[in-house]
Amino acid sequence: MRPLVFATRNKGKLVELRQLLPGVSVLSVDEAAARLGLEIPEVVEDADTFEGNAVKKAREVSDLTRLPALADDSGLEVDALGGAPGVYSARYAGVSGHDADAANNAKLLAALANVPEAKRTGRFHAVLALCDVHGPLGAGAITAHGVCEGQILDAPRGTGGFGYDPLFLVPELGQTFAELGVGTKGDLSHRARAMRAIEPKLLAYLSRG
């Protein structure tokens, strides 16, 4: 089976994907770059949909590495905010690096300060895209969506996960993503649901390549 490059530098996402695809050799962008002697720049995420960003990232990384590349774009859609932060979830507060998660969570809490509990509904939405520019897929892409419904708390809970996980409550479990173990989150998360949707086509494609 051909190796797969996961077009991300987010270590949390890489851990999740490797757990979801135990039979596949998954390389991070940096691992692929080191193995191939390449420099792989950050892809500018300028599409206005999760699918557009995921396809763009996968296509550019596949083109550079000449390997199949999987990319995701995901974010939090809050109903009371008209679906924001949406595709801007990672840069919602305009901060990058180690301080981004805290700044994004603080901005979200401020935006929802006067919103009652019953209206603090939202969802994590993920799209996965597989591209193989120099392989049989050519300019095409295989995509899948995954959604996890939940509620936004008024204070963070839990120390695990990343991003908005401490604020995102899964009502049926009574825990936030940051309180759930990796295995449980891996079963329920938006990314896991997208992966289950794409997995049969992904494995079939890698096996034939």
Secondary structure, DSSP 8 states (H G I E B T S, - for coil): ---EEE----HHHHHHHHHH-TTS-EEEHHHHHHHHT----------SSHHHHHHHHHHHHHHHHSS-EEEEEEEEEEGGGTT-BGGGGGGTTS--GGGHHHHHHHHHHHHTTT--GGG-EEEEEEEEEEE-TTSTTTT--EEEEEEEEEEE-SS---SSSSTTGGGEEETTTTEETTTS-HHHHHHHSHHHHHHHHHHHHHHHHHHH-
